[in-house]
């Protein structure tokens, strides 16, 4: 696997997550753009395995995203006091940085992310030569 694939996945996540945030809440923060890129690169890595089912991809993706969101939230909101987001009013939150409803949202968002990851893989993988059928095979 080449670094260019991960760079491409990072850039896709960077721009797509920024777009989702801007459409959803009207703005984004530069750290969220970087986080979106990093998360999508991790999702790309998870989805490279052929044995990973859709459910396993979504479950592991939601857990990974939530863990990254917690780490970034602690840095951005608690240490730096940038107040990028606050889930304190949302049920089942941890320090106002992560919450169960958003973990469920990440689970659902991993469905289109998986298909996008698979599409990117097909773009980067060399095309396998088609095998000749027995009818067209030279004798």
Backbone bond lengths (Angstrom), bond angles and torsions (degrees), N, CA, C in turn:
res aa  C-N    CA-C-N  psi(-1)  N-CA   C-N-CA  omega(-1)  CA-C   N-CA-C  phi
1 X - - - 1.441 - - 1.524 108.46 -
2 X 1.293 115.73 139.75 1.447 121.09 -176.14 1.526 111.46 -99.27
3 X 1.314 114.37 153.28 1.470 119.79 177.20 1.515 111.32 -62.97
4 X 1.329 116.50 -29.38 1.465 119.89 -178.96 1.524 111.13 -60.92
5 X 1.333 117.82 -32.39 1.460 120.57 177.62 1.525 110.46 -65.40
6 X 1.331 115.90 -44.06 1.465 119.66 179.19 1.518 111.51 -68.84
7 X 1.316 116.90 -36.60 1.458 120.04 176.97 1.519 110.08 -63.46
8 X 1.326 116.18 -43.84 1.463 120.29 178.09 1.530 110.47 -61.86
9 X 1.336 116.75 -44.70 1.465 120.70 178.38 1.526 110.25 -62.41
10 X 1.340 117.22 -42.38 1.463 120.69 177.87 1.527 110.79 -58.53
11 X 1.322 116.87 -47.45 1.462 120.17 -178.67 1.522 111.99 -65.03
12 X 1.333 116.37 -38.06 1.471 119.62 176.20 1.527 110.41 -60.98
13 X 1.332 116.06 -47.80 1.459 119.98 178.71 1.513 112.44 -63.67
14 X 1.315 116.69 -40.09 1.463 122.40 178.84 1.531 110.23 -56.37
15 X 1.322 116.02 -51.97 1.460 119.80 -175.75 1.528 112.87 -77.92
16 X 1.316 117.86 -40.57 1.464 119.76 -178.69 1.524 111.74 -67.16
17 X 1.349 117.44 -43.38 1.464 118.39 179.48 1.527 110.77 -66.66
18 X 1.326 117.22 -37.92 1.470 119.92 176.12 1.522 110.00 -59.55
19 X 1.324 116.11 -43.45 1.465 120.88 178.84 1.522 111.12 -62.55
20 X 1.343 117.40 -44.42 1.469 121.30 178.94 1.527 110.06 -59.29
21 X 1.326 117.37 -43.75 1.462 120.51 -179.89 1.525 111.54 -66.70
22 X 1.318 117.31 -42.82 1.464 120.17 -179.14 1.521 110.66 -64.80
23 X 1.328 117.00 -41.96 1.468 120.48 178.09 1.531 109.88 -67.92
24 X 1.334 117.30 -41.56 1.464 121.69 -175.52 1.508 115.46 -74.52
25 X 1.349 117.69 -41.75 1.461 118.24 -177.49 1.518 114.35 -128.35
26 X 1.322 116.88 3.09 1.455 120.55 173.18 1.516 115.75 91.65
27 X 1.311 118.50 -6.74 1.459 122.11 179.96 1.516 109.05 -162.96
28 X 1.333 115.37 169.50 1.450 121.08 173.77 1.519 107.90 -143.65
29 X 1.301 116.74 173.68 1.456 123.49 178.57 1.524 106.88 -119.65
30 X 1.312 117.57 145.68 1.461 120.28 -175.97 1.523 112.29 -57.25
31 X 1.343 117.34 -31.91 1.465 118.59 179.52 1.521 111.39 -69.62
32 X 1.318 116.94 -28.01 1.457 119.93 177.92 1.522 110.83 -72.97
33 X 1.323 116.81 -33.14 1.465 119.92 175.57 1.526 110.23 -63.86
34 X 1.329 116.13 -46.39 1.468 120.01 177.45 1.528 111.19 -62.46
35 X 1.325 115.85 -41.44 1.460 120.43 179.10 1.524 110.71 -62.92
36 X 1.331 116.68 -43.46 1.464 120.59 177.49 1.517 112.04 -59.34
37 X 1.322 117.12 -39.98 1.456 120.97 177.17 1.518 112.14 -65.34
38 X 1.325 116.08 -45.83 1.461 120.50 179.63 1.525 110.99 -63.04
39 X 1.320 116.03 -44.66 1.467 120.87 -179.86 1.526 110.72 -60.52
40 X 1.324 116.95 -44.67 1.461 118.23 -177.77 1.520 111.35 -67.66
41 X 1.326 117.68 -33.53 1.464 119.90 175.66 1.529 110.48 -64.31
42 X 1.332 116.89 -38.20 1.473 120.60 176.54 1.529 110.02 -67.20
43 X 1.324 117.24 -43.30 1.474 120.48 177.93 1.529 110.38 -62.07
44 X 1.313 116.27 -37.87 1.466 120.49 177.27 1.525 109.92 -60.59
45 X 1.308 116.15 -43.39 1.468 120.19 178.66 1.535 111.04 -63.59
46 X 1.323 116.94 -43.61 1.466 121.18 179.27 1.528 110.44 -60.50
47 X 1.312 115.99 -43.73 1.466 120.56 -174.20 1.520 114.31 -81.76
48 X 1.320 118.60 -1.10 1.470 120.87 175.86 1.515 111.78 -70.96
49 X 1.294 117.24 -25.20 1.467 120.21 -179.43 1.524 110.04 -74.45
50 X 1.287 115.26 129.10 1.467 120.48 179.38 1.528 111.76 -68.06
51 X 1.333 117.10 -26.55 1.459 120.95 -175.68 1.525 113.55 -81.18
52 X 1.324 117.79 -8.54 1.462 120.78 -178.19 1.525 109.18 -78.01
53 X 1.326 115.61 119.48 1.463 120.62 178.42 1.526 109.82 -78.61
54 X 1.304 116.48 167.14 1.463 121.07 178.25 1.526 110.78 -59.64
55 X 1.322 117.10 -44.83 1.467 120.06 -178.72 1.524 111.17 -65.04
56 X 1.313 116.93 -43.09 1.470 120.18 179.16 1.525 110.16 -65.23
57 X 1.320 116.83 -38.74 1.459 121.37 178.06 1.529 110.65 -62.49
58 X 1.317 116.40 -44.92 1.463 120.65 -179.42 1.527 111.42 -67.82
59 X 1.320 116.82 -42.22 1.458 120.69 -179.43 1.531 110.96 -65.25
60 X 1.324 116.65 -49.99 1.469 118.98 -179.64 1.520 110.54 -67.96
61 X 1.316 117.31 -36.15 1.466 120.76 177.28 1.517 111.95 -62.46
62 X 1.325 116.84 -44.81 1.469 120.50 179.29 1.524 110.98 -62.50
63 X 1.326 117.15 -40.70 1.463 120.10 178.32 1.524 111.89 -66.58
64 X 1.319 116.86 -43.28 1.466 120.89 179.76 1.533 110.34 -64.78
65 X 1.314 116.96 -46.07 1.462 120.44 179.69 1.522 110.38 -61.18
66 X 1.318 117.07 -43.90 1.465 120.74 -179.96 1.532 110.57 -62.78
67 X 1.319 117.54 -41.57 1.472 120.83 179.06 1.531 110.66 -64.85
68 X 1.322 117.12 -43.39 1.466 120.43 178.75 1.524 109.91 -66.27
69 X 1.335 116.34 -41.69 1.458 120.60 178.42 1.532 110.79 -60.46
70 X 1.322 117.14 -38.83 1.463 120.55 178.49 1.528 110.38 -64.80
71 X 1.329 116.72 -46.70 1.466 120.40 -179.35 1.534 111.05 -61.96
72 X 1.316 116.87 -45.91 1.469 120.73 179.50 1.532 109.82 -66.73
73 X 1.324 116.66 -39.44 1.459 120.27 179.19 1.515 112.54 -63.13
74 X 1.313 116.72 -42.46 1.469 119.98 177.59 1.523 109.33 -61.04
75 X 1.326 117.00 -45.32 1.465 119.68 179.96 1.531 111.30 -66.13
76 X 1.347 116.58 -55.12 1.471 120.98 -174.91 1.525 112.60 -64.81
77 X 1.310 116.24 -48.28 1.460 120.52 -168.85 1.519 114.56 -94.31
78 X 1.317 117.99 -36.87 1.461 120.24 -176.07 1.528 110.76 -92.82
79 X 1.319 117.46 -48.13 1.467 119.76 -177.35 1.533 111.10 -78.57
80 X 1.333 116.97 -51.37 1.474 120.97 -175.48 1.536 113.14 -86.45
81 X 1.318 118.90 -16.46 1.480 123.88 -179.51 1.530 112.22 59.35
82 X 1.338 116.48 37.86 1.452 120.73 179.09 1.524 112.72 -82.16
83 X 1.311 117.65 -14.00 1.471 123.02 178.18 1.531 112.22 51.85
84 X 1.324 115.23 51.93 1.464 120.43 -179.79 1.524 110.24 -71.53
85 X 1.340 118.22 -39.62 1.456 123.00 174.29 1.518 109.22 -154.14
86 X 1.316 114.17 164.29 1.459 120.22 179.65 1.526 108.24 -151.11
87 X 1.324 116.24 113.26 1.462 121.72 178.75 1.529 111.39 -98.98
88 X 1.300 117.47 18.63 1.471 120.45 -176.41 1.522 113.11 -57.21
89 X 1.298 117.42 -31.66 1.463 121.98 -178.81 1.526 113.02 -88.34
90 X 1.314 116.75 -6.20 1.460 121.10 -178.81 1.526 109.06 -89.18
91 X 1.327 117.96 136.90 1.468 119.24 -179.69 1.530 112.64 -60.93
92 X 1.315 114.63 151.81 1.465 122.79 176.98 1.529 112.30 56.86
93 X 1.344 115.83 48.08 1.460 119.27 178.41 1.520 110.43 -100.60
94 X 1.323 115.89 159.06 1.453 122.35 175.96 1.523 107.38 -120.67
95 X 1.310 116.13 110.16 1.464 123.84 -179.41 1.525 113.10 56.87
96 X 1.306 117.45 19.32 1.458 121.39 -179.07 1.517 113.57 73.84
97 X 1.334 117.86 7.38 1.461 121.23 -175.09 1.519 113.02 -101.09
98 X 1.295 118.34 -34.33 1.461 123.26 176.61 1.516 107.67 -135.02
99 X 1.324 115.66 159.40 1.460 119.88 177.79 1.524 109.11 -154.54
100 X 1.307 114.66 156.69 1.462 120.73 -177.80 1.533 113.27 -60.91
101 X 1.348 119.56 -43.12 1.469 117.31 179.18 1.530 113.53 -58.24
102 X 1.323 118.04 -37.33 1.455 119.32 178.96 1.521 111.89 -74.67
103 X 1.324 117.73 -30.36 1.462 119.44 173.77 1.530 109.54 -62.09
104 X 1.326 116.79 -39.46 1.470 120.68 175.91 1.523 110.90 -65.55
105 X 1.317 116.76 -38.72 1.464 121.66 176.57 1.524 109.91 -61.98
106 X 1.336 117.31 -43.44 1.467 120.59 178.61 1.524 110.50 -62.84
107 X 1.343 116.48 -37.53 1.463 120.42 178.08 1.536 109.63 -57.52
108 X 1.321 116.78 -48.75 1.468 121.36 -178.64 1.525 110.53 -67.20
109 X 1.331 117.18 -39.78 1.451 120.84 -179.41 1.532 112.24 -66.11
110 X 1.320 116.65 -21.38 1.469 120.71 178.02 1.526 112.04 -70.91
111 X 1.320 118.26 -16.25 1.473 120.35 178.19 1.523 110.36 -66.81
112 X 1.349 118.77 -58.16 1.472 116.57 177.46 1.528 112.58 -66.46
113 X 1.333 117.15 -28.63 1.468 120.01 178.07 1.525 110.31 -62.41
114 X 1.329 116.75 -40.24 1.470 120.14 179.35 1.529 110.72 -61.93
115 X 1.317 116.33 -45.27 1.457 119.12 -179.37 1.531 111.30 -66.39
116 X 1.320 117.24 -35.90 1.452 120.35 176.41 1.528 110.50 -67.08
117 X 1.323 117.42 -40.50 1.470 121.19 176.87 1.521 110.41 -60.20
118 X 1.319 116.72 -44.57 1.466 120.63 -179.90 1.533 110.77 -64.25
119 X 1.312 115.88 -36.58 1.473 120.21 179.02 1.527 110.02 -66.27
120 X 1.326 116.65 -42.74 1.460 120.74 178.27 1.523 110.34 -62.63
121 X 1.334 116.42 -40.89 1.465 119.82 178.64 1.526 111.06 -58.99
122 X 1.332 115.97 -42.90 1.462 119.56 179.73 1.534 111.40 -64.54
123 X 1.326 117.47 -32.22 1.459 120.61 178.34 1.525 111.71 -66.99
124 X 1.329 115.92 -35.83 1.455 120.56 -174.91 1.529 113.72 -91.72
125 X 1.315 117.56 -23.74 1.454 120.09 -177.83 1.517 109.45 -76.65
126 X 1.327 116.86 137.66 1.464 118.61 176.65 1.521 109.98 -64.98
127 X 1.296 115.37 143.68 1.461 120.23 179.72 1.519 109.02 -69.87
128 X 1.307 115.71 133.80 1.457 120.84 177.01 1.524 108.08 -79.38
129 X 1.313 117.31 135.42 1.467 118.43 179.53 1.523 109.78 -64.68
130 X 1.299 114.53 138.05 1.463 118.23 179.64 1.522 108.50 -71.34
131 X 1.301 113.67 141.52 1.468 118.16 179.33 1.519 108.67 -82.87
132 X 1.294 114.12 142.77 1.459 118.87 178.77 1.520 109.51 -78.13
133 X 1.286 115.37 136.59 1.463 118.44 176.90 1.528 108.62 -73.18
134 X 1.295 116.17 165.52 1.473 120.59 -177.72 1.515 111.18 -64.62
135 X 1.349 117.35 -24.30 1.450 119.91 -179.93 1.514 112.31 -73.43
136 X 1.332 117.54 -32.84 1.452 119.88 -176.39 1.514 112.69 -104.33
137 X 1.329 116.71 0.03 1.458 121.26 -179.56 1.519 108.97 -71.95
138 X 1.344 115.97 130.73 1.481 117.72 178.71 1.525 110.18 -66.38
139 X 1.297 116.26 146.80 1.465 120.92 179.92 1.481 113.01 -110.02
